[in-house]
């Protein structure tokens, strides 16, 4: 899957992680983007277009600092593991990025309309 914001970064096929996209910077640092993370990012950009570049720069900073990063849609609240399986990668959620930037993003999920 090609994400337009990352089209200038080398994309690598990883058959072990078919649902995530792996990118590599010229310095060899790599990162995965999971589809749920990108959905959060896209939705955020729709609501805060002026913050898009700030988030992208922070993501790049995190990758170049840590060399191997998985940007996942999973979080501690769901108590689920990321879809991507890769050794020696650190995990960042979208909210890890926005919290670091002190951008308040609230989860608007309101659950089901159907009672139990």
Secondary structure, DSSP 8 states (H G I E B T S, - for coil): ---GGGTTSEEE--TT-TTEEEEE-TTS-EEEEEHHHHHHHHHHHHH-GGGHHHHHHHHHHHHHHHSEEEEES--TTTT---S---TT-EEEEHHHHHHHTT----------SS--
